[in-house]
Amino acid sequence: MGTRATGLGNPRAGPCFCGRGTSVTFDAAWSLVADAVSEGRIPGAVFGVSDGGERRVAWAGHAMTQPERVPMARDTVFDLASVTKPVFTTERILSHAASGRIDLDAPVTSVIPDFRQYDVQCWERRVTLRDCLGHQTPFPAVEPIYTYGDERATLRAFVLQREWRRLDVPVYSDINFVLLGIALERLEGRGIRDMDPGAWFTFAPDPDATAATEACTWRGRVMRGEVHDENCYALQGAGHSGLFGSAEALLEFSEAAFARGPGLITTPLSATRTHGWERRHPGWSGGQACTAETIGHTGFTGTGLWLDFGAGRAWTLLTNRVHPTRHADTGIGPLRQAVGETLYRE
């Protein structure tokens, strides 16, 4: 187990945990994570907090336990899973909107005119880009797209021409961001994996520096340095998953977001969602002690990032809770909430 204040050469970083929090609250929150590791509920974790630009990072456990044991490190890279949605896809879509290349209130067909082209009166063609950003659509939550094959162009055609099952109410759906990913590819004329994810992130990590995820029954191996999400893997890059990064990378992202200030990412689209992010609401992953200006997002692999614009505080909890299997009760949900609550104790 290790704990250290660090900033990748950032002169602002130092040994104190500043702002409204104290080193005591960091240590108390970290002890919850360390207990989960020592009790075997999760193989390993990295926990990082930035408060007023001052950082602390702690880590424990193993980046991999099967087929060999590899210790966790401060700079271990994680498969961020659905944290890709706000950190990469949302940022890029909003950048195109800010430049005037797209209108968020225009239908997805304004960028992908062939979407459901054989039924021009269908409901799917009325879905807007903003609807997708805020998960305000009736697409199903998830679809095993990978079971239809693994040929990149054919699977994209399948996504665009499938008659999608329509739910009675909007739900959080990967399909929204699969579509936004295809929209980005049309806008930029290249595949997502050929796009620059920024200095802090990658789509192609060094496996030896990466936390392992699942022993995948479909692919027949432990996933390490390859995207865990089956649909993203089969699509060979997608807007809902596929980004890799460390705790430091997410804290760098957070500090840059604080420097820009609130914007569309904090603008509500529903009681639970903003543009690309989840907002504080009863029962959400970030706990209730943060301010009302807090947004966050979690990833299926065991990752999460939360930004409190009201307090100037960001925290990330990165775990490999699906290693070696997703079919285990790790308690990741209550752990995330407890960590968020503990960080704000006076």
Secondary structure, DSSP 4 states (H G I P E B T S, - for coil): -EEE---TT-TT--S---TT--HHHHHHHHHHHHHHHHTTSSSEEEEEEEETTEEEEEEEEEEE-SSS-EE--TT-BEE-GGGHIIIIIIHHHHHHHHTTS--TTSBGGGT-TTTTTT-TTSGGGG-BHHHHHTT-S---S---GGGG---HHHHHHHHHHS-PPPPSS----HHHHHHHHHHHHHHHTS-GGGS---TT-BSS--GGGB----EETTTTEE-SSS---HHHHHHTS-SSS--EE-HHHHHHHHHHHHHH-SSGGGSBSSSSBBSSSEE--TT-TT-SSS-TTEEEEEETTTEEEEEETTTTEEEEEEE-TTSS-SSS---HHHHHHHHHHHTT--
